Amino acid sequence: MNLTKAIVGILFVLTPTLASGQTAKFRIEEATIESIQAAILRGELTSTRAVQLYLNRIKTYNVTCVNQPDGISGSGPIAPIKNARQLNALMTLNLRPPKREALGFDRRKARSITDPTDNDPAMPDALEVAARQDAYFASTGKLIGPLHGVVFSIKDQYDTFDMRTTGGMDAPYANDRPPDDATFVKRLREAGAIIVAKANLGEMGTPNSRSSFGGPFCNPYDTTRTPGTSSGGSGASVAANLVTCSIGEETGGSIHHPAKNNSLVGLAATQELVSRDGMIGAALNTRVGPLCRTVKDVARVLEVIAGYDPKDELTAFSVGRLPSEPYRSFANERTLSGIRIGVIREHMNKKLFNEADGESIELAERAINDLRRLGATIVDPGPERALFQSCIDRFAPIYRNRMFTEQFPNLFPVDSSGKPTSDNISLLVDMFFDPSLVPAGPTIRSLGPAPNSGQAKYMLSRYLKERGDANIKTIGDLINKSNFYKDIRPEAGFVDRKAALEDMNKSVMLDMANIFQDRFAYQQVVLQCMAEQNLDALVSTAGNIPAYVLGAPLEPPLDGRTASVWGLLGQQGIPTLSVPAGFTTQVFDRVRDAGAPGGTRLAGPVPAKLPVGIMFFGRPFSEPTLLRIASAYEAATKHRIPPPDFGPLPEP
């Protein structure tokens, strides 16, 4: 009998009564990396027991959380359920078939559909990995690595060699397991992390709260609402203590939206700091980042996944720019004396938005006062003013140049062939010396559109070619062979995924010049204004709109404000760190009304205790500064409260 078979046999005997064999009861709820490892070192916990405690919670709390008359496939209409006490946050479990069946998990949670036998000894499951850690600790008295005993979920947008990876699509891959791990996943495993599940997601990383294979997923603070797109499954699994931490992906806000909606800490690191290798649909503005319940846990995870990876050329920019001390060493602050923080009032001006934004802005105001009490110098332009507008007026015309002039054809006219009919350069020079000549419109919320051609098709096609599947070779195969959910409600975020892929696949030219230009322009504006005002960091609401109702109309864009989170600066290479900032007392929800403009209107206020967050922004590679600020704020305020409907379970 080989070691793997022996471990499996032992687990079948011990698992039902694992907890009773310990010398002390360990509560897994709200456990941190430090508390888990301290308990292991004291002999009060094993990695195996930690996994089992999380599996008990997954079994109890991870069932379907909506009414879906068409069944578990999630393809048809859905309706939310109040106090469902279920989340459907985790889509695939890292358990071999016999163990999965013994624990009562259905086949749809299998770690591979294409390999039903799943007996390869080179692919140990979560309990086998835990047992090996326990054996190592028993023989050496040492932890196997900095994440020994720490249990993770991973967004299904990232490759895991031992678990199916389809980006949430119901796509018939010949082998639903990719050939190898994403680079950061490999680093997590080498550090001792135990990956127990793949998290449900907005299909293919898109902003909605459902996927064709996994179905809809829900918010643990109110199961009628979204946990945040598209990494909502990652966020909900951490918030409800189904795992210790998770890894999300952020394009426009998919780490910070679930952080805000689930009372979590979420980091979307500097673009070039963490490798995108093994990501379905990676792009210039996609970022890898941890979602945990504490700032220090986020820092500990970042230590493991940050740094150069030859498989992602962008990470070459990180060489020589990592701190000399571990990231966790910056997560112990209690005062902010000497720190200067600028307030992004452009995100917090009530006159620009509507009632739906109000209480989030008020809670952010309290957070700013807390930062001031902690010793930070707050640089605030005033409630209805702007932190960045002077820099935008000076530098957007030159650094966006052609894109800027095309926004204002009345000032920069062209003939029928598109050739300027006046001297654009002279007017741009005049604008530099007299910013009052710059037309109103561009703000830090949106300098203007930056069209690009072909990036999404190029990156997805490259991923599929690298994966080398025998059945799904092209985007055309995904379109023609996959099953898609049919409950199409674009106003609610349930978009037609097949049509979106078809539209993507029409591109025939790769032209990313505008994206690169916009990235540089935004960074120039932000860095210049921070330098002029001697700022160490920036702060604003994480997002103004609390978690919205699943299937209801989303809050429409309003003066650059979206329905999710302030994610635009992060897309331009600015690191962002979200921290819990409290809870609402009431919200305004958007409802359908055929007689209202656009067919929807705000209704409320509705009593609701929903999490909100604040977000810290910094210069590229300034994660240590952001961790210092966030840890001091977290320690002083302690806003994190676990969701009451997902409380502790009886000891097994």
C-alpha positions as CSV (number, residue, x, y, z in Angstrom):
1,M,0.0,0.0,0.0
2,N,1.6,3.4,-1.0
3,L,1.5,6.5,1.2
4,T,-1.4,8.2,-0.5
5,K,-3.6,5.1,-0.2
6,A,-2.6,4.7,3.5
7,I,-3.5,8.4,4.2
8,V,-6.9,8.0,2.5
9,G,-7.6,4.9,4.5
10,I,-6.7,6.6,7.7
11,L,-8.9,9.6,6.9
12,F,-11.9,7.4,6.2
13,V,-11.5,6.0,9.7
14,L,-10.7,9.3,11.5
15,T,-12.5,12.0,9.7
16,P,-16.0,11.6,11.3
17,T,-14.5,12.1,14.8
18,L,-11.4,14.2,14.0
19,A,-12.3,16.9,16.5
20,S,-12.7,14.6,19.4
21,G,-9.1,13.5,19.2
22,Q,-7.7,17.0,19.9
23,T,-6.6,18.2,23.3
24,A,-8.6,21.4,23.1
25,K,-11.4,22.8,21.0
26,F,-10.3,25.2,18.3
27,R,-12.9,27.6,16.8
28,I,-12.3,27.9,13.1
29,E,-14.7,30.9,12.8
30,E,-12.7,34.2,12.3
31,A,-9.4,32.2,12.6
32,T,-6.3,34.0,11.2
33,I,-3.2,32.6,9.8
34,E,-1.4,33.4,13.0
35,S,-4.0,31.8,15.2
36,I,-4.2,28.6,13.1
37,Q,-0.4,28.2,13.2
38,A,-0.1,29.0,16.9
39,A,-2.7,26.3,17.7
40,I,-0.8,23.8,15.5
41,L,2.4,24.6,17.3
42,R,0.7,24.2,20.7
43,G,-0.7,20.8,19.7
44,E,-4.3,22.0,19.8
45,L,-4.9,21.7,16.1
46,T,-3.8,19.8,13.1
47,S,-4.0,20.7,9.4
48,T,-6.3,17.8,8.9
49,R,-8.7,19.1,11.5
50,A,-8.6,22.6,10.1
51,V,-9.6,21.3,6.7
52,Q,-12.4,19.1,8.3
53,L,-13.8,22.1,10.3
54,Y,-14.0,24.1,7.1
55,L,-15.5,21.2,5.2
56,N,-18.2,21.0,7.9
57,R,-19.1,24.6,7.3
58,I,-19.0,24.1,3.6
59,K,-21.4,21.2,3.9
60,T,-23.7,23.2,6.0
61,Y,-23.6,26.6,4.3
62,N,-22.7,26.1,0.6
63,V,-25.9,24.8,-1.0
64,T,-28.0,26.6,-3.6
65,C,-29.1,30.0,-2.3
66,V,-31.8,31.1,-4.8
67,N,-35.0,29.7,-6.2
68,Q,-34.1,28.2,-9.7
69,P,-37.0,26.3,-11.1
70,D,-34.9,25.0,-14.0
71,G,-32.6,23.1,-11.6
72,I,-29.1,23.2,-10.4
73,S,-27.6,24.0,-13.8
74,G,-28.6,27.6,-13.1
75,S,-29.5,28.2,-16.8
76,G,-33.0,29.5,-16.2
77,P,-34.6,32.3,-14.2
78,I,-33.7,32.7,-10.6
79,A,-35.3,34.5,-7.7
80,P,-33.5,35.4,-4.4
81,I,-34.4,33.9,-1.0
82,K,-34.4,35.9,2.2
83,N,-32.3,34.4,5.0
84,A,-31.5,31.4,2.8
85,R,-28.5,30.6,5.1
86,Q,-26.8,29.2,2.0
87,L,-24.2,30.8,-0.4
88,N,-23.2,28.5,-3.3
89,A,-19.9,30.3,-3.1
90,L,-17.7,27.3,-3.8
91,M,-18.0,25.5,-7.0
92,T,-15.5,22.6,-7.0
93,L,-14.1,20.8,-3.9
94,N,-10.6,19.4,-3.7
95,L,-11.7,15.9,-2.6
96,R,-11.3,12.5,-4.2
97,P,-14.6,10.9,-5.2
98,P,-14.9,8.4,-2.2
99,K,-14.3,11.1,0.3
100,R,-16.5,13.6,-1.4
101,E,-19.4,11.0,-1.5
102,A,-18.8,10.0,2.1
103,L,-19.1,13.6,3.2
104,G,-22.3,14.0,1.2
105,F,-21.2,16.4,-1.5
106,D,-22.8,15.8,-4.9
107,R,-21.0,14.9,-8.1
108,R,-21.3,18.5,-9.4
109,K,-18.8,19.5,-6.7
110,A,-16.3,16.9,-8.0
111,R,-12.8,18.2,-8.7
112,S,-13.0,16.7,-12.2
113,I,-16.0,15.8,-14.3
114,T,-13.8,14.4,-17.1
115,D,-11.9,12.1,-14.7
116,P,-14.5,10.4,-12.6
117,T,-12.1,7.9,-11.2
118,D,-9.6,10.6,-10.0
119,N,-7.1,8.3,-8.4
120,D,-3.8,9.8,-9.6
121,P,-1.4,9.7,-6.6
122,A,0.4,12.8,-8.0
123,M,-2.8,14.8,-7.3
124,P,-3.3,14.6,-3.6
125,D,-6.6,16.1,-2.4
126,A,-7.0,18.7,0.4
127,L,-7.2,16.1,3.2
128,E,-4.2,14.2,1.9
129,V,-2.2,17.4,1.7
130,A,-3.2,18.2,5.2
131,A,-2.3,14.7,6.4
132,R,1.2,15.0,4.9
133,Q,1.7,18.3,6.7
134,D,0.7,16.7,9.9
135,A,3.2,13.9,9.4
136,Y,5.9,16.4,8.6
137,F,5.1,18.4,11.7
138,A,5.0,15.3,13.9
139,S,8.4,14.2,12.7
140,T,10.2,17.6,12.7
141,G,8.2,19.9,15.1
142,K,8.3,22.6,12.4
143,L,5.8,24.1,10.0
144,I,6.2,23.1,6.4
145,G,6.1,26.8,5.3
146,P,4.7,30.2,6.0
147,L,1.1,29.1,5.0
148,H,1.2,25.7,6.8
149,G,-2.4,24.8,7.7
150,V,-4.0,27.8,6.0
151,V,-7.0,26.8,3.9
152,F,-7.8,28.7,0.6
153,S,-10.4,28.9,-2.1
154,I,-9.2,30.0,-5.5
155,K,-11.3,31.9,-8.1
156,D,-12.1,29.5,-10.9
157,Q,-10.5,32.0,-13.3
158,Y,-7.1,30.6,-12.3
159,D,-5.5,27.3,-13.2
160,T,-5.2,24.5,-10.7
161,F,-3.7,21.3,-12.0
162,D,-5.8,19.1,-9.7
163,M,-9.2,20.8,-10.0
164,R,-11.4,21.6,-13.0
165,T,-10.8,25.1,-14.3
166,T,-13.4,26.6,-16.8
167,G,-13.9,30.2,-15.6
168,G,-17.4,29.1,-14.5
169,M,-18.4,28.0,-18.0
170,D,-20.3,24.8,-18.7
171,A,-17.7,24.0,-21.3
172,P,-16.9,20.5,-22.5
173,Y,-13.2,20.4,-22.2
174,A,-11.7,17.0,-23.0
175,N,-9.7,17.4,-19.8
176,D,-11.3,19.9,-17.5
177,R,-8.1,20.1,-15.5
178,P,-5.4,22.4,-17.0
179,P,-1.9,20.9,-17.4
180,D,-0.3,22.9,-14.5
181,D,-1.0,25.4,-11.8
182,A,-1.0,29.2,-12.2
183,T,2.3,30.5,-10.9
184,F,0.9,32.1,-7.8
185,V,-1.1,28.9,-7.0
186,K,2.2,26.9,-7.2
187,R,3.8,29.4,-4.8
188,L,0.9,29.1,-2.4
189,R,1.2,25.3,-2.3
190,E,4.9,25.4,-1.8
191,A,4.4,27.7,1.2
192,G,2.0,25.2,2.7
193,A,-1.4,26.5,1.7
194,I,-4.1,23.9,1.4
195,I,-6.5,24.6,-1.5
196,V,-9.9,23.2,-0.6
197,A,-12.0,24.6,-3.4
198,K,-12.5,26.6,-6.5
199,A,-14.7,29.6,-5.9
200,N,-17.8,30.4,-8.0
201,L,-17.5,33.6,-10.0
202,G,-19.1,35.9,-12.5
203,E,-18.6,33.7,-15.5
204,M,-15.2,34.2,-17.2
205,G,-14.5,37.1,-14.7
206,T,-17.4,39.2,-15.9
207,P,-19.4,41.5,-13.6
208,N,-22.4,39.4,-12.5
209,S,-23.2,37.0,-9.7
210,R,-23.7,33.8,-11.6
211,S,-22.0,31.3,-13.8
212,S,-23.3,28.7,-16.2
213,F,-21.7,25.8,-14.4
214,G,-21.8,27.0,-10.8
215,G,-25.1,28.9,-10.8
216,P,-25.9,32.1,-8.8
217,F,-24.1,32.9,-5.5
218,C,-25.2,35.1,-2.6
219,N,-24.1,37.6,0.0
220,P,-23.8,36.1,3.6
221,Y,-25.1,39.4,5.1
222,D,-28.2,39.3,3.0
223,T,-28.7,36.3,0.7
224,T,-31.1,38.3,-1.5
225,R,-28.1,40.4,-2.5
226,T,-24.8,40.1,-4.5
227,P,-21.6,39.3,-2.6
228,G,-19.8,41.3,-5.3
229,T,-18.7,40.7,-8.8
230,S,-16.9,38.9,-10.3
231,S,-14.9,37.4,-7.4
232,G,-18.0,37.2,-5.2
233,G,-17.7,33.5,-4.5
234,S,-14.2,34.2,-3.2
235,G,-15.4,37.0,-1.0
236,A,-18.5,35.1,0.3
237,S,-16.4,32.0,1.2
238,V,-14.0,34.1,3.3
239,A,-16.8,36.2,4.9
240,A,-18.7,33.1,6.0
241,N,-15.6,31.3,7.3
242,L,-15.7,28.6,4.7
243,V,-11.9,29.2,4.2
244,T,-9.2,31.2,5.8
245,C,-8.4,33.4,2.7
246,S,-9.2,33.4,-1.0
247,I,-7.6,34.7,-4.2
248,G,-9.7,37.0,-6.4
249,E,-9.0,38.7,-9.7
250,E,-9.6,42.4,-10.3
251,T,-10.2,44.2,-13.6
252,G,-12.5,47.0,-12.7
253,G,-13.3,46.2,-9.1
254,S,-13.7,42.4,-8.6
255,I,-11.5,42.3,-5.5
256,H,-12.8,45.5,-3.9
257,H,-16.5,44.9,-4.6
258,P,-16.5,41.6,-2.6
259,A,-14.3,43.1,0.0
260,K,-16.7,45.9,0.5
261,N,-19.8,43.7,0.3
262,N,-18.5,41.1,2.7
263,S,-16.7,43.1,5.4
264,L,-13.3,41.9,4.2
265,V,-9.8,43.2,3.5
266,G,-9.0,43.0,-0.2
267,L,-5.8,43.9,-2.0
268,A,-5.5,44.6,-5.7
269,A,-1.8,44.9,-5.9
270,T,0.3,46.9,-8.3
271,Q,-0.3,45.3,-11.7
272,E,3.3,44.2,-12.1
273,L,3.7,42.7,-8.7
274,V,1.9,39.4,-8.9
275,S,2.0,37.0,-11.9
276,R,-1.1,36.6,-14.1
277,D,0.2,33.3,-15.5
278,G,-2.6,30.7,-15.6
279,M,-5.4,33.2,-15.7
280,I,-8.3,32.8,-18.1
281,G,-8.6,36.0,-20.0
282,A,-5.7,37.9,-18.4
283,A,-5.2,41.4,-19.7
284,L,-3.2,44.5,-19.1
285,N,-5.4,45.7,-16.3
286,T,-6.2,42.3,-14.6
287,R,-4.6,41.9,-11.1
288,V,-4.3,39.0,-8.7
289,G,-4.9,39.6,-5.1
290,P,-5.9,38.1,-1.7
291,L,-9.2,38.5,0.2
292,C,-8.9,37.8,3.9
293,R,-10.5,38.9,7.1
294,T,-7.5,40.9,8.4
295,V,-4.8,43.2,7.0
296,K,-2.0,41.0,8.4
297,D,-3.4,37.9,6.6
298,V,-3.5,39.8,3.4
299,A,0.2,40.9,3.9
300,R,1.2,37.3,4.7
301,V,-0.4,36.0,1.5
302,L,1.2,38.8,-0.6
303,E,4.6,37.8,0.7
304,V,4.2,34.4,-0.9
305,I,2.7,35.4,-4.3
306,A,4.6,38.6,-5.1
307,G,7.6,38.8,-7.3
308,Y,9.1,38.2,-10.7
309,D,7.8,35.3,-12.9
310,P,9.3,34.7,-16.3
311,K,5.9,33.5,-17.5
312,D,4.4,37.0,-17.0
313,E,6.7,39.6,-18.6
314,L,5.0,42.5,-16.7
315,T,6.4,41.2,-13.4
316,A,9.9,42.2,-14.7
317,F,9.0,45.7,-13.5
318,S,8.9,44.3,-9.9
319,V,12.6,43.4,-9.8
320,G,14.4,45.5,-7.3
321,R,11.1,47.1,-6.1
322,L,10.0,44.6,-3.4
323,P,10.5,45.8,0.2
324,S,13.6,44.6,2.1
325,E,11.4,43.5,5.0
326,P,8.4,41.0,4.8
327,Y,5.1,42.6,4.0
328,R,3.7,41.4,7.3
329,S,6.1,43.7,9.1
330,F,4.2,46.7,7.8
331,A,0.9,45.4,9.1
332,N,1.4,46.2,12.8
333,E,0.8,50.0,12.9
334,R,-1.2,51.6,15.7
335,T,-0.6,55.3,14.9
336,L,-0.2,57.3,11.6
337,S,1.9,60.2,12.8
338,G,3.7,61.7,9.8
339,I,1.5,60.1,7.2
340,R,-0.3,62.5,4.7
341,I,-3.4,61.1,3.1
342,G,-5.4,62.9,0.4
343,V,-9.2,62.6,0.2
344,I,-10.5,61.8,-3.3
345,R,-13.6,64.0,-3.0
346,E,-14.4,63.2,-6.6
347,H,-15.7,59.9,-5.3
348,M,-17.5,61.4,-2.3
349,N,-19.4,64.5,-3.6
350,K,-23.1,63.9,-2.8
351,K,-24.2,66.5,-5.3
352,L,-22.8,64.5,-8.1
353,F,-24.8,61.3,-7.3
354,N,-28.1,60.4,-5.6
355,E,-29.6,59.0,-2.4
356,A,-28.1,55.5,-3.0
357,D,-24.6,56.9,-2.3
358,G,-25.4,58.8,0.9
359,E,-24.7,56.6,3.8
360,S,-21.6,55.1,2.3
361,I,-20.1,58.6,1.9
362,E,-21.1,59.4,5.5
363,L,-19.4,56.3,6.8
364,A,-16.3,57.2,4.8
365,E,-16.4,60.7,6.5
366,R,-16.2,58.9,9.8
367,A,-13.3,56.8,8.6
368,I,-11.4,60.0,7.6
369,N,-12.0,61.4,11.1
370,D,-10.6,58.1,12.5
371,L,-7.5,58.5,10.4
372,R,-7.1,62.0,11.6
373,R,-7.4,60.9,15.2
374,L,-4.7,58.2,14.6
375,G,-2.3,61.1,13.7
376,A,-2.5,61.2,9.9
377,T,-2.5,64.6,8.2
378,I,-5.6,64.7,6.1
379,V,-5.4,66.8,2.9
380,D,-9.0,67.4,2.0
381,P,-10.0,69.8,-0.9
382,G,-13.5,70.2,0.6
383,P,-16.8,68.4,0.3
384,E,-17.7,69.5,-3.2
385,R,-14.2,70.1,-4.6
386,A,-11.7,67.8,-6.4
387,L,-8.2,66.6,-5.4
388,F,-7.0,65.9,-8.9
389,Q,-8.8,68.4,-11.2
390,S,-5.9,70.9,-11.4
391,C,-3.5,68.1,-12.6
392,I,-6.0,66.8,-15.0
393,D,-6.6,70.2,-16.6
394,R,-2.8,70.6,-17.0
395,F,-1.8,67.2,-18.1
396,A,-4.7,65.3,-19.7
397,P,-4.4,67.5,-22.9
398,I,-0.8,66.6,-23.5
399,Y,-0.7,63.0,-22.2
400,R,-3.9,61.9,-23.9
401,N,-3.3,64.3,-26.9
402,R,-5.2,62.7,-29.8
403,M,-7.8,61.0,-27.6
404,F,-8.3,64.3,-25.8
405,T,-8.7,66.3,-29.0
406,E,-11.2,63.7,-30.4
407,Q,-13.4,64.3,-27.3
408,F,-13.9,67.9,-28.3
409,P,-14.4,68.2,-32.0
410,N,-15.8,71.7,-31.6
411,L,-12.4,72.9,-30.3
412,F,-10.4,70.7,-32.5
413,P,-12.3,70.4,-35.8
414,V,-11.4,68.0,-38.6
415,D,-12.3,67.6,-42.2
416,S,-14.1,64.7,-43.8
417,S,-10.9,62.7,-43.9
418,G,-10.2,63.3,-40.2
419,K,-7.4,65.8,-40.8
420,P,-7.3,68.7,-38.4
421,T,-8.4,72.0,-39.9
422,S,-6.6,74.1,-37.3
423,D,-3.4,74.1,-35.4
424,N,-4.1,71.7,-32.5
425,I,-0.7,72.0,-31.0
426,S,-0.9,75.7,-30.5
427,L,-4.2,75.4,-28.6
428,L,-2.8,72.5,-26.5
429,V,0.2,74.8,-25.6
430,D,-2.2,77.6,-24.6
431,M,-4.2,75.1,-22.4
432,F,-1.0,74.1,-20.6
433,F,-0.3,77.7,-19.6
434,D,-4.0,78.6,-19.0
435,P,-5.9,75.5,-17.8
436,S,-9.1,77.6,-17.7
437,L,-9.2,77.0,-21.5
438,V,-9.6,73.2,-20.9
439,P,-13.2,72.3,-21.5
440,A,-15.2,70.8,-18.7
441,G,-15.7,67.0,-18.8
442,P,-12.6,65.0,-18.0
443,T,-12.3,64.0,-14.3
444,I,-10.4,61.4,-12.3
445,R,-13.6,59.3,-12.5
446,S,-13.3,59.2,-16.3
447,L,-10.8,61.1,-18.5
448,G,-12.6,59.7,-21.5
449,P,-13.0,56.5,-23.4
450,A,-9.8,54.5,-24.3
451,P,-10.9,52.2,-27.1
452,N,-8.8,49.1,-27.9
453,S,-9.0,46.4,-30.4
454,G,-8.5,42.7,-30.0
455,Q,-6.9,42.5,-26.5
456,A,-9.6,40.2,-25.0
457,K,-9.6,37.9,-28.0
458,Y,-5.8,37.8,-28.1
459,M,-5.4,36.9,-24.4
460,L,-8.2,34.3,-24.3
461,S,-6.9,32.7,-27.6
462,R,-3.4,32.6,-26.1
463,Y,-4.7,31.0,-22.9
464,L,-6.5,28.3,-24.9
465,K,-3.5,27.5,-27.1
466,E,-1.2,27.2,-24.0
467,R,-3.8,24.9,-22.3
468,G,-3.8,22.6,-25.3
469,D,-7.1,20.9,-24.8
470,A,-8.2,18.4,-27.4
471,N,-11.8,19.6,-27.6
472,I,-11.8,23.3,-26.7
473,K,-9.1,24.8,-28.8
474,T,-10.5,28.2,-29.8
475,I,-13.0,30.8,-28.8
476,G,-15.2,29.4,-31.5
477,D,-15.2,26.0,-29.7
478,L,-16.3,27.8,-26.4
479,I,-19.1,29.5,-28.3
480,N,-20.3,26.4,-30.2
481,K,-19.9,23.7,-27.7
482,S,-20.7,25.2,-24.3
483,N,-24.0,25.5,-22.4
484,F,-24.9,29.0,-21.3
485,Y,-27.4,30.3,-18.8
486,K,-30.5,31.7,-20.5
487,D,-31.8,34.1,-17.9
488,I,-30.7,37.2,-19.8
489,R,-31.3,40.4,-17.9
490,P,-28.6,42.9,-18.9
491,E,-30.0,45.6,-16.6
492,A,-29.4,43.2,-13.7
493,G,-25.9,42.2,-14.8
494,F,-27.1,38.8,-16.2
495,V,-25.6,39.4,-19.7
496,D,-25.8,37.1,-22.7
497,R,-22.4,35.4,-22.3
498,K,-22.6,33.6,-25.7
499,A,-23.3,36.9,-27.5
500,A,-20.4,38.6,-25.6
501,L,-18.0,35.8,-26.7
502,E,-19.3,36.1,-30.3
503,D,-18.7,39.8,-30.2
504,M,-15.2,39.4,-28.8
505,N,-14.4,36.8,-31.5
506,K,-15.1,39.3,-34.3
507,S,-11.9,41.2,-33.6
508,V,-9.2,40.8,-36.2
509,M,-6.6,43.4,-35.2
510,L,-4.6,43.9,-31.9
511,D,-4.3,47.6,-31.1
512,M,-3.6,48.4,-27.4
513,A,-1.9,51.8,-28.0
514,N,-4.8,53.7,-26.4
515,I,-4.8,51.5,-23.3
516,F,-1.1,52.1,-22.7
517,Q,-1.4,55.8,-23.3
518,D,-4.3,56.1,-20.9
519,R,-2.4,54.1,-18.3
520,F,0.5,56.5,-18.5
521,A,-1.8,59.6,-18.5
522,Y,-3.6,58.5,-15.3
523,Q,-0.4,57.6,-13.5
524,Q,1.1,61.0,-14.5
525,V,-1.9,62.9,-13.2
526,V,-2.0,60.9,-9.9
527,L,1.7,60.9,-9.2
528,Q,2.0,64.6,-10.0
529,C,-0.8,65.7,-7.7
530,M,0.5,63.4,-4.9
531,A,4.0,64.9,-5.3
532,E,2.7,68.5,-5.3
533,Q,0.8,67.9,-2.1
534,N,3.4,65.6,-0.5
535,L,0.9,62.8,-0.1
536,D,1.8,59.3,1.0
537,A,-1.6,57.7,0.1
538,L,-5.2,58.5,-1.0
539,V,-8.5,57.5,0.5
540,S,-12.2,57.3,-0.5
541,T,-15.2,55.1,-0.2
542,A,-14.4,51.6,-1.7
543,G,-17.7,52.0,-3.6
544,N,-20.8,54.2,-2.9
545,I,-23.5,51.6,-3.7
546,P,-24.0,48.8,-1.0
547,A,-24.7,45.3,-2.2
548,Y,-27.6,45.3,-4.6
549,V,-30.5,42.8,-4.9
550,L,-29.8,39.8,-7.2
551,G,-31.8,40.1,-10.4
552,A,-32.9,43.6,-9.7
553,P,-31.7,46.5,-11.9
554,L,-28.3,47.8,-11.2
555,E,-27.7,51.4,-10.2
556,P,-26.9,53.0,-13.6
557,P,-23.6,54.8,-14.1
558,L,-23.8,58.4,-12.9
559,D,-21.1,60.9,-13.6
560,G,-18.4,58.2,-13.6
561,R,-19.8,56.3,-10.7
562,T,-20.6,52.6,-11.3
563,A,-22.9,50.2,-9.5
564,S,-20.0,48.4,-7.9
565,V,-16.8,50.0,-6.8
566,W,-14.2,52.7,-7.5
567,G,-12.0,50.6,-9.7
568,L,-10.8,52.9,-12.5
569,L,-7.5,54.1,-10.8
570,G,-6.6,50.5,-10.0
571,Q,-6.8,49.6,-13.7
572,Q,-4.1,52.1,-14.4
573,G,-1.5,50.4,-12.2
574,I,-2.4,52.1,-8.9
575,P,-2.4,49.6,-5.9
576,T,-5.6,49.7,-3.9
577,L,-6.4,48.2,-0.5
578,S,-10.0,48.0,0.9
579,V,-10.8,47.7,4.6
580,P,-14.2,47.3,6.4
581,A,-15.6,50.7,7.4
582,G,-18.9,49.7,9.1
583,F,-22.4,48.9,8.1
584,T,-25.4,50.8,6.7
585,T,-28.6,51.3,8.5
586,Q,-30.7,51.7,5.3
587,V,-30.3,51.5,1.6
588,F,-32.1,52.7,-1.6
589,D,-32.6,49.9,-4.1
590,R,-33.3,50.3,-7.8
591,V,-36.6,48.8,-9.0
592,R,-38.3,48.4,-12.4
593,D,-40.9,51.1,-13.3
594,A,-42.0,51.3,-16.9
595,G,-43.2,54.9,-16.3
596,A,-39.8,56.2,-15.0
597,P,-36.9,57.4,-17.2
598,G,-34.9,54.4,-18.3
599,G,-37.6,52.1,-16.9
600,T,-36.2,52.1,-13.4
601,R,-36.3,54.3,-10.2
602,L,-34.9,54.3,-6.7
603,A,-37.1,52.9,-4.0
604,G,-36.5,53.3,-0.3
605,P,-35.1,53.8,2.1
606,V,-35.1,50.1,3.1
607,P,-33.7,49.1,6.5
608,A,-30.6,47.1,5.8
609,K,-27.4,46.4,7.8
610,L,-24.9,45.9,4.9
611,P,-21.1,46.2,5.0
612,V,-19.3,49.1,3.4
613,G,-15.6,49.8,3.0
614,I,-13.0,52.4,2.5
615,M,-10.2,52.1,0.0
616,F,-6.6,53.3,0.2
617,F,-4.7,54.1,-3.0
618,G,-0.9,54.5,-3.4
619,R,1.9,54.9,-5.8
620,P,2.9,51.8,-7.8
621,F,4.7,49.3,-5.4
622,S,3.7,51.2,-2.3
623,E,1.9,48.2,-0.7
624,P,4.0,48.6,2.5
625,T,2.6,52.1,3.0
626,L,-1.0,51.0,2.3
627,L,-0.6,48.1,4.8
628,R,0.7,50.5,7.5
629,I,-2.3,52.8,7.1
630,A,-4.9,50.0,6.8
631,S,-3.5,48.1,9.8
632,A,-3.7,51.1,12.0
633,Y,-7.2,51.9,10.9
634,E,-8.3,48.3,11.3
635,A,-6.8,48.1,14.9
636,A,-8.5,51.3,15.9
637,T,-12.0,50.6,14.5
638,K,-12.5,46.8,14.4
639,H,-15.4,47.1,12.0
640,R,-15.3,43.5,10.8
641,I,-18.4,41.6,12.1
642,P,-19.0,38.0,10.9
643,P,-22.4,37.4,9.2
644,P,-24.9,36.4,11.9
645,D,-26.7,33.8,9.8
646,F,-23.5,31.8,9.3
647,G,-22.5,31.3,12.9
648,P,-20.5,28.6,14.6
649,L,-21.5,25.0,14.2
650,P,-21.6,22.3,16.9
651,E,-18.4,20.5,17.4
652,P,-18.3,17.3,15.4
